[in-house]
């Protein structure tokens, strides 16, 4: 369901092999995904 929503909105779904509370089970992996997304958003942001 989340992957379909991401595709419809033009986003990307990332799969992590964790329980449904990924940020508690594997916080480093979640932080890595967030950090990478932030880096990529800065690279693709329009320049003023």
Secondary structure by P-SEA (a helix, b strand, c coil): caaaaaaaacbbbbbbccccccccccaaaaaaaaaaaaaaaaaacccc
